[in-house]
Every structure is written in C-alpha cells, then in structure tokens.
Amino acid sequence: MYRRDLLKGLAAGGALATLGSSAYAAPAGWREFEITYRVRLDTRQAPARLWLPVPQDALDYQRVVDISWRSPTAVSLQWEGRSRAPVVAATWLDPGIAREVDVTARVQTRDRSGFYPDASHDELAEYLRPTASSPSDGVVLKKATEIVGARTDPLDKAQAIYDWIVDNTFRRAETRGCGLGNIAFMIEAGDMGGKCADINSLFVGLARAVGLPARDFFGVRVADSQVTKSLGKSGDITKAQHCRAEVFIAGKGWFPVDPADVRKVVLEEQVPVDSDKVKALRKRLFGNWEMNWVGFNYARDFKLQGQDGASLGFLMYPYAETVEGTSDPLDPDRFTYSISSKEIT
C-alpha cells in the first residue's frame, strides 16, 4: 500500500478531508464498504497509461476512510482540475513490467434526504456553467423555459423539470454503458431514450438553463437495495455504474434527485409508470438517495492529466491509453478490469 504517496497527494490537493485517516467502525446510521478494482492491460508495449475514478468525500453523507494500491509501476493520486475529483493514475514506460494495478477504497455512507445548505459562490457558479455536452442555451433553454412556465420558486422549477423528465423519457436497454449525456441532441432529435447519464444529465442541463445550479454525480452501486431489486448491486459491480443528480435551491441547499432510476424500475421490473409502486418511488427520488451507491466525481467534458485522447464527457469507468489507442471502458472483458464490493460490518 502506497500510503506515503497517498498522503503526499492529499497534502498537495487538499480535496479529501478524511482520505488516509485510520480505519474505524462506522458510527450509527452509517455503512462502510470496501471497493476493489483489479485492472490488467493486455499490452506489453510502452507507454501505457491508466486512470481510475475513485470515491471522494461528499457533503454530510459520504466520506472516504482510505484508498490504497498495489502495482509494479508508478501510481499517483491526481485531482481533476475543475471539480477536484480524485483519480488514481498509473503509467508504464518499461515494456517488461506487467500492466497490473489493484486499488482498494474504503468508504462510509449514510442515506441522504432533504437539503444540505453548504455551497460557496464559486461552487454555485461552476455548476451553472454550460459544458460541451450540456449547453444551457438554444434548444435546451427553450425546452427548460417551456417546462417551468410561469413558476418562480426554485423548488417548484426543479419539481416541474423532474416531473417532465419522468413523464417524457424512457430507459433504453440497448444503450451502451450509462449513455452519453448529450442533452442537446436528445431534445433536437426528440429522442428521450437512454440511461442514467442521459436522463439525469437532462435534468442537470434543464435546471442550469433556468438558473438553478445543478450537477451530475458519477459513481457505482455497491450493495443490494432495500427499496426495490433493480436499484442495487453487490459483489461483482463491474457493470453497476450509475450517475445521480442534485440541484441547489437558494435558501435551502443541495437537493438530491434521481429521475433515471424511476425509469429504470419501470423498464426492468415491468411496472406501469402510473402504478402505486412507481408513484411512491417517484416521490421518494425527488429529495432522497439510498446510499447503497458511492459517488466518484462531478466532472464533465474535461481532459485528464497526461491524457492524449479527446476530452471525456465524464469519468465513471476506468480509462486507458496505449500505443494501440484508447481501451474501450465499456468492454471490461477485453480491457481487462473488474470491480467488486463488500460491506464491512
């Protein structure tokens, strides 16, 4: 375990308040999870580079206990420029060294509900800023204005956007990974199908367009759900990535939402959107997150330190570059990587 390098990175970045602290039992109301990444790049050529999204502290509902790694090559902890998201990065310059990295993160979470009244002026400005895949003008502004109508109260605006998304989008099973999150295309094409990075990014973009700071939070499910079967995953979580969304309500604070999971239940559990079950879930997911999920970062449309390829729409999967090109993060069998989780009791 490279604890010394980890603490150096912490001192330089200052982003993770509890990272590297000694492990201790989760207090009442909290759960602790151990997440393990195992990555093997199928190349011996040099150079080769790998970046792994790892958990970060988040408000009052998620805190990192420790992150450690093992690898025969140089590994470091980086921070993405705007969002200060933590990323474990590895570089291979010697063709004779195995392309292997094992990373273990221990994280504590507790269920989240209601508002969290803490945000700086700079933070709110950042999450009003449009990005390449999430603009706040043109068709996005037109649609957002149409949805909120004459509403002026911020929470009413957020509710109207959330309801519109639940009513007008659908989960498309064949969408690769979690989707692309290209919301202008969705609106222009009238194609409201996709997965969480499409549906929840649509909420974020529409909210920003009407003056509500909002952000995607990209992460992974780590445990079975106590709410309903399709909203959880434990053990092998290699393909359990999920992003959520939150919106800042002036005078109240950050507020969690997840319209994409409403549509996930409709599709995967084959229940009508007007059923009692979905109505209850719809109400729950406007203001509540079950924390059988761990968040990695809020980063959108950016480049990693040392990355040669095109800008990333988001970082929710391992990402690698070799002399053969960019490894497909949505094909873990060929990449090759696995992610597993277990709850520590």
Buried (B, 14 or more C-beta within 10 A) or exposed (E): EBEEBBEEBBEEBEBBEBBBBEEEEBEEEBBBBBBBBBBBBEBBEBBBBBBBBBBBBBBEBBBBBBBBBEBBBEBBBBBBEBBBBBBBBBBBEEEEBEBBBBBBBBBBBBBBBEBBEEBEEEBBEBBBEBBEBBBBEEBBBEBBEEBBEEBEEBBBBBBBBBBBBBEEBBBBEEBEBBBBBBBBEBBEEEEBBBBBBBBBBBBBBBBBBBEBBBBBBBBBBBBBBEBBEBBBBBEEBBBBBBBBBBBBBEEEBBBBBBBBBBBBBBBBBEBEBEEEEBEEBBEBBBBBBBBBBBBBBBBBBBEBEEBEEEEBBBBBBBBBBBEEEEBBBEEBEEBBBBBBBBBBE
